[in-house]
Amino acid sequence: MTNSTIPLLPEMAKIWQQTLNWQPNEQQQQKFQQLYELIVLGNQKLNLTRITDPQEFWEKHLWDSLRGIAPKGQFIPFLSENAAVIDIGTGAGFPGIPVAITMLNCKMTLLDSTRKKINFIDESLTQLTLSNAKTCIGRAEEIGHHPQHRKRYDVALIRAVSNAAVCAEYTLPLLKQGGLSVIYRGNWTEEETKSLQNAVNQLGGVIESVEQFTTPLTNSVRHCLYLRKVVNTPASFPRAVGIPTQNPLS
């Protein structure tokens, strides 16, 4: 059921197909629309996102979320095979909720430290009838040491967190060996890759690839970094709350 006062999202079937070799079915399209409406209405009470224009929302929240899990334009294969996925610092639910809508076989955990945002997401998951997603309130530095979370995930997603070394320290402890960390970035340089290498190495990972791409409507340059966990992360990581951001690994 759509809210008649809120505009319809563009379908963009052709762009989905060209960029991800996929397009949403009718049910997924409906859930994207429903998510958009929940965000627009939720924004009236909570500061969830400044992106509410339908085309901008489609590009920056839906397409961008899914492009991250589709390196080289193909979805990460094990996402369709009951993969355990965590979205760290999910905010209003991105990229986690669009991924959960698209990959119904994956088990999504949406982590945020802000109770109001988690409450909003809980309500949204009920409205969207998304049984493959659940929330967790907490800080990445703390849950990274929790037996329920440490070494439990196949994929860790992290978007809109500043420093890449910080993102690596938040994600790699949570991954099983062989798991993949996906770090969403705007700009990125070769020098940054070199300086990140040592931090990732300390955490038991390798930089598997860095992908540059442009967004389909505004031609903005974006990057995704893919880190593979190859050995166990030392028990001292992640460091205590606040330390990774104050003193990023180098």
N, C-alpha and C positions, 0 to 999 in steps of 0.2 A: 504494500500500500504506500503510494508516494504522497508526499505533502505538496498540495497544489500551489502553495505560495513559494516553494523553493524550486528553482529551475532544474531542468533535467541535465544530467551530465552528458557530454558528447559520447557517442559509442566508439568511434575511432577504430572500427574493426580492421580496416585496411592497415593502419599504422601498427596496431598490435601484431598483425600477421607479419608485416615487413620487418619489424624490429625484434620480436620475440618468437616468431614462428608459432604463434598461438593467438587465440582470441577468446574472450570470455563467452561462456554460453549464456542463455537467457537468465538463468538463476543467478549466476555470478554477476551479471550486469545489474540485476535487481538489487543484489546485496551491496554492490558498489554505490548505487543510488541511495539506498537506505543508510549506508555509512555516511555518505555526504550529508544527508539530511540531519542525521544525529549530531554530526559535527557542527553544522550551521546552527542548529538549535542549542546545542551544548555551549557554543561560543557566547551565547547571550548571558550565561552565568559564569562561565570559566574562560580564562584566556587560553584556548586550546591551539589555535593557529590563526595567522593573519591571512592565510590563503583560503578564500571562500568563493572566489569567482569560479564557475564550473569548469572552464577550460584550464585555468591555472591549477585547480585542484586535481583535475585529471592528470595533468603532466607532472606536477611536483609531488603529489602524494600517491597517486595510483601507479602511473607508469614508472616513476622513479623507484618506488618501492619494489616493483617486480623486476625492473631492469637489473637491480642489484643481485637477484638470485638467478639471473640468466646470463652468465658470462658467455661471450661469443654468440649471444642471441639464442642460447638453448638453456632451458631450466636445469639446475643442478640435479643430476639423475636421482640421487637418493632422497630428494625431498618428496617424491611420490611413494616412497616405501617406508612409511611409518617413522620417519626421521623425527628425533627430538630437537626442537628448535627453540632458542631463546632470543628475544628482542630486548636489548639492554637500553634503558632510558627511553622507553617507548613513547612517553608523552601522551599524545592523543591517540596512539595506537599505530604509529607508522615506524617502520615498514611492516610490523607484525600482522596487523589485521588484514590488509590486502593479501599478504602471503597466505594466511590461514584460509581466506575465502577461496583462493586459487588452488591451494594444495591441501585438499580435504583429508588426505592421509597423514599429513604431518601433525605432530603434537606441539602446539605453540604455547610457550610461556612468555607472558608480557610483563616485563619487570620495570617498575618505576619507584622512585622514593617518595613521590607526592601522593598522599592519600586521596585527595580530591580527584586527581586524574585516574587513579586506579578505580575509584568508585564509578566514575563516568564510564570507564572501559567495561567494568562488570555489567553495568546497565546495558551498554551497547551490545555486548556479547549475547545477553539474554534476548534483546530485540532482534538481533541478527540470527538467532538460533545457531550459533557457532559452537558446536560441542567439542571441537578439536582445539580450542584455545582456552587458557585460564590465566589469571593474573597472579602476580607475586609483588608484594610491597617490600622494598628494601634497597640497600646500596650494593652495587656490584662488588665493592671491596669486601663486604661481609659475606654475601652469599657465595662468593668464590671460595670460601673456606668451609661452607656448609656441606656435609656429606650428601645431602639430598640433591645438591646442585653441582658440586665439583666433579669434573670428569663424567658428566651425565648427558651432555648434548652433542649432537652430530653437527649442528650449524649454530653459530652465534652471529646475530645481526646487530650492528650498532651504527646509528645515523645521528648526525648533528651533535656529536661530542667532539670538542675541539682538537686535542692533540692525538695523532695516530698512535704514538707509543702508549698513551693512556688507554686508548681503545684496545690495543693489543694486550695490555695488562688486565683489563676488565674481561676480555673474551677468552683468552687461551686457557686459563685455569679451569674454565667451565666445560671445555671440550674434551670428548673422548680422544684417544690417540687416533689420528687419521681424520679428525673433525676439521671443519672449515670455519674460519672467521671471515665475515664479510663486513668491511668498513666502508661506509658511504662517505664520499668527499666531494667538495666542489673542485677547487684547483689542487694540483699536485705536481711536484717536480721530481726530476731524476735525483737531485741532491737529497730530497726528503726520503726517497727510497733508500739511498745509501745510509742515511743516518738512522733510519728505522730498523735496518738489517740487524744491528747489534742488539737492540732492545728485544726484537722478536726472538733472536737466538737465545738470549737469557731466559726467555719464557718457554722454551721448548718448541718453537715454531720456525717455519721458513716462509718467506714471501713467495707464494706460488705464482702470482701474477698481479699486474696492475693494469687495469683497463681504462682507457679514455674513450668517452663517447659524447655525443651531443644529444640534447633533448629534442624531441621531434617537432615541437611547436615553436619554441623560442630560440632554438639552436644554442642553448647554453652548454658550456663545456662541463662535464662531470667526470668523476673518476670513481672506481671501486677497487679496493685493495682486497686481495684474497690471500689469507694466511692459513697455512696448513699446520696442524699440530703433529709433530713427528716424534717427540719424546715427552715424558711427563714434565709438567711445570714444577719447578722447585717449590717446596712447601711454604717458603717465605713470601710467595706471591699469591694473590695481590697483596700489596702492602696496606697498612691501616687507612681508614677513611680519610680522604683529603690529601694523603701523601702522593699518590700517583699524579694528581693534577698540579700539586705544588712543585714536585720534583720528578718530572717525567724521566723514565729510563733513557739512557743514551749509550 
